[in-house]
């Protein structure tokens, strides 16, 4: 048990190390927790459409104040999104342009909250993650690569002075997760060739009590 706690603590340190996502291939060192069975690589895609029909790149800058905002809850937080940007990685520039990122997540249930770019004070923005609906991602043990779905998001577009566009208010009720396993297999072959093909386990809109165990396969 003590060894498991130490491994989990070390993994959480890895997951919390970055304040935003970076474009970087997954080398052997980055995939070490996956190969040891301590985490799964979780592939997510986000497609954002403005109210006027324009496509908005969700990570035109990074995962941060000027892009789609993501926060994650897990066992340690009681399922409550912690109100901070989660550590993530774009495995390639093509993935970033696709709106796709990869998280390394420990086995268990994880709860994702999604907002637009920060246009308020930091504390109010963090509180917003706790107020929006959560999406539950189930990570069983010993599954190296999981595709958790493509989030279809409708949002208000904010046009800035020099032509940049940022994501405003997100229509939470209209958000859905679609299954595009064909795309996920192509993206995984391109960006994560050292792992087996992804297993599709779509994120679901969370309702009811928080689940804190480890799901079965």
N, C-alpha and C positions, 0 to 999 in steps of 0.2 A: 504493500500500500504506500509506504513512504517513497519507494522508487517511482510509483505512478504519479504521486503528487509532485515530486521533483521534475519529472518529465513534463507534466502539465504546466508547471510554473515556467519552465524553460520555454515551452512552446508559446505560452501567452506573452512572454517577453518578445519572442520573434514577431508575433502578430501585432504587438503594440509598438514596435520599434519605429515605424514610419508614420508621419503625420499626413502623408498623402501618397498617392500611387506614383510609381516610376515605370518607365519603359525599360525592361531588362529581361533577357531570356532566362528561363529556368535552367540553371546548370545543376550539376550533381550536388553541390553544397546546398542550394536552395531546396532541392527535392529530398534532402536527407530525412526530414521528419515524415515525409510520405512513405519513403522506402522502409522506415522503421515502424510504420503502422501507427504513428502518433497523430497523424493528420491526413486529411484528404485535400487534394487540389480541387477547388470548386470553381467551375466556369459559369459565369453569369454574363448575360448580355442585356443592354438597356437601349431601347429605341424610343426617342423622344420626338413627338410631333407637336408643333405649336397649334394654337387654336385656329390660325389662319392657314393651316396645312403645310407650313414649312417644316422641314426636318431640322432638328437642332442637335449638333454633336454634343452628347452628354458629358464628354471629358475632353473638351477642346483645350483646356489648360491642364487639368489634372483632376484628381478627386480632391476638391477643396472648395474654398469660398466662391470661386467663379465657375463652378460646375455643379453637376448633380451631387447633392449631399447624401451620404450614407452613414448610418450608425448601426451598431450590432449589439444585441444582448445575448447572453448565454447563461450557463449554469451559475457562474459567479455573480451575475447581476440579477438573478431571478427572472431572466427573460426580458428585463427592461433595457431598451437601447441606451447605451451609456452616454449618448449625446456628444460623441466625438467622432472625427473621421476615422474610419477603420483602415487598417493597414491592408493594402492591396497592391497588385502588380499587373501591369499590362505586359504580357509575354512578348509582344512585338508592337511595332508602330501600326501594323495592319489591324491588330486587335483593338488598339486604342481608337482607331478610326471607325471600327465596327461597333464601338460602344461596349466592348467586351473586356472583362478583367477576370483575374484569378485570385481567390482567397485561399489561404491554407487554414483549414478549420479542423479542430479536434473533434473526434466522434462525440455525438450528442445532438441536441436541438439548438439551433441558432435563430435569432429573431432579428430581421432586417427592417429598418425604418428608412424611408426615402423622402427627401425634401428637395426643393429647388435650391438655387444658390443663396448664400446668406446675404440678406438685405436688411438685417436688423442687428441689434447688439448680440454679442456672442452668447450671453446667458439666455436671452429669449430664443435664439436659434437652437441652442442645446435643448431647451425645454420643449421646443416643437417636435423633436424626435420622439418624445414620450407621448405626445398627443395624437400622432398620426397612426393609422392602422399598421400593424406589423405583419411581415411575411415570414413564415416558419420554414426553415431549411433543415432537413433531417439528414444527419451524417452517420451511417452505420460504421462499424469497425471494419478495417481491412478492405476498404474500397478506395483504391488510389485516386481515381478521377471521377468526379460527379459533375454532370451538367444539370444545373438547377433551374434552367429555363431562360426565356427571353421576356423581359419586362417591357410591355407596351405602355408607354406613358404619354398622357396628354397634358400639356402645360402651357402657361402663359409665357410668351417670349418678351424679353426686355431688350430693346435695342439701345446700345450705348453710343456715345458721341462719335467714336471713330470706326464704327461699323461692326464692332463685336456684338454678339448676341448671347445673353445669359438666360438661364432657366428661372422663370418666376414661380408663381404658385402652381403646384402640381394638383391635378384633378385626381384625388385619391380614390374616389368612387369608381372612376373609369379605368383605373389601372388593372391590367390583367397580365397573367403569365402564360405565354404560349410555348408550345413544344416545337422546337426547330432542331430536332436531333440530327438531321442531315447536315445542317450548318455546323453544329457542335462537333460532329465527327471530323469535318473538314478543318475546322479551326484547331482542334486538338492535334490532328496529324501535322498541321503546319507549325504549331507553337509549342506542343508538348510531346514530341516524338519519343521521348524516353518513357512514356507511360502507356498503359493499355488504353483502348478506346473508352470513352466516357460511358458511365452508367447514368441514365436519365432518371433523376428524382426531382420532379418539379417542386419549386417553392409553392406553398399554399398560404392563402390569407388566414392568419391565425384568429381563432375564436375559442372561447372557453378557457379552462385552466391552463397554466403554463406547464409544458412538459419538460422535465429536467433529467430524464434518464438517457439511455443510449438506444436508438431505434434498432430493430432487427432488420436484416437484409430484406 
